[in-house]
Amino acid sequence: MSDFVHVRAYGDFINVICNKETQIEGVIKRMSTKSCVFQGYEEWDEGKDKKWLLRFYVIDEGYIIEPELN
């Protein structure tokens, strides 16, 4: 049961809450595709209650992501 993550989708975003730091890398690898981009994470709480919120952005088909240039 401790390997489960909580997933919530709303609009163009998907949030995944990881219960263990060891889950983060696997979730990012599985979720990251051409149409689902990892945006970042937040750490919640401290100690044994610590959680990690990973945020992904779902991109419409045909949308091109270009890097910002200075």
Sine and cosine of phi, psi and omega as CSV:
sin_phi,cos_phi,sin_psi,cos_psi,sin_omega,cos_omega
0.00,0.00,-0.46,0.89,-0.07,-1.00
-0.97,0.26,-0.18,0.98,0.02,-1.00
-1.00,0.04,-0.05,1.00,-0.01,-1.00
-0.97,0.25,0.49,-0.87,0.12,-0.99
-0.84,-0.54,0.38,-0.92,0.05,-1.00
-0.99,-0.17,0.76,-0.65,-0.02,-1.00
-0.85,-0.52,0.73,-0.68,0.05,-1.00
-0.69,-0.72,0.78,-0.62,0.02,-1.00
-0.92,-0.39,0.67,-0.74,0.10,-0.99
-0.47,-0.88,0.80,-0.60,-0.03,-1.00
0.85,0.52,-0.80,-0.61,-0.02,-1.00
-1.00,-0.09,0.22,0.97,-0.07,-1.00
-0.85,-0.52,0.52,-0.85,0.11,-0.99
-0.79,-0.62,0.81,-0.58,0.09,-1.00
-0.96,-0.29,0.70,-0.72,0.05,-1.00
-0.83,-0.56,0.82,-0.58,0.04,-1.00
-0.98,-0.22,0.87,-0.49,0.02,-1.00
-0.99,-0.15,0.65,-0.76,0.01,-1.00
-1.00,0.01,-0.33,0.94,-0.02,-1.00
-0.75,-0.66,0.56,-0.83,0.03,-1.00
-0.89,0.45,-0.48,0.88,-0.01,-1.00
-0.93,0.37,-0.29,0.96,0.01,-1.00
-0.98,0.18,-0.40,0.92,-0.16,-0.99
-0.85,0.53,-0.81,0.59,-0.06,-1.00
-0.86,0.51,-0.69,0.72,0.00,-1.00
-0.90,0.43,-0.65,0.76,0.02,-1.00
-0.90,0.43,-0.70,0.71,0.00,-1.00
-0.89,0.47,-0.68,0.73,0.02,-1.00
-0.89,0.45,-0.67,0.74,-0.04,-1.00
-0.96,0.29,-0.59,0.81,-0.09,-1.00
-1.00,0.09,-0.47,0.88,-0.09,-1.00
-0.97,0.25,0.88,-0.47,0.05,-1.00
-0.66,-0.75,-0.08,-1.00,0.05,-1.00
-0.90,0.43,-0.48,0.88,-0.05,-1.00
-0.96,-0.29,0.07,1.00,0.02,-1.00
-0.67,-0.75,0.94,-0.35,-0.15,-0.99
-0.93,-0.37,0.75,-0.66,0.07,-1.00
-0.94,0.35,0.79,-0.62,-0.03,-1.00
-0.97,-0.25,-0.46,0.89,-0.02,-1.00
0.41,-0.91,-0.11,-0.99,-0.03,-1.00
-0.54,-0.84,0.30,-0.95,0.10,-0.99
-0.75,-0.66,0.55,-0.83,0.11,-0.99
-0.99,-0.16,0.71,-0.70,0.02,-1.00
-0.90,-0.43,0.64,-0.77,0.09,-1.00
0.88,0.47,-0.11,-0.99,0.00,-1.00
-0.63,-0.78,0.26,-0.97,0.05,-1.00
0.93,0.37,-0.59,-0.80,-0.07,-1.00
-0.94,0.33,-0.29,0.96,0.01,-1.00
-1.00,-0.02,0.08,1.00,-0.07,-1.00
-0.89,0.46,0.69,-0.72,0.02,-1.00
-0.74,-0.67,0.34,-0.94,0.04,-1.00
-0.81,-0.59,0.81,-0.58,0.04,-1.00
-0.98,-0.17,0.90,-0.43,0.05,-1.00
-0.98,-0.20,0.70,-0.72,-0.04,-1.00
-0.88,-0.47,0.76,-0.65,0.02,-1.00
-0.85,-0.53,0.54,-0.84,0.03,-1.00
-0.92,-0.39,0.78,-0.62,0.00,-1.00
-1.00,-0.05,0.82,-0.58,-0.08,-1.00
-0.97,-0.23,0.67,-0.75,0.06,-1.00
-0.91,0.41,0.51,-0.86,0.03,-1.00
-0.88,0.48,0.70,-0.71,0.02,-1.00
1.00,-0.03,-0.17,0.98,0.02,-1.00
-0.97,0.23,0.71,-0.70,-0.03,-1.00
-0.94,-0.35,0.80,-0.60,0.05,-1.00
-1.00,-0.06,0.82,-0.57,0.02,-1.00
-0.87,-0.49,0.62,-0.78,0.03,-1.00
-0.93,0.37,0.53,-0.85,0.09,-1.00
-0.98,0.22,0.72,-0.69,0.00,-1.00
-0.96,-0.29,0.63,-0.78,0.03,-1.00
-1.00,0.07,0.00,0.00,0.00,0.00
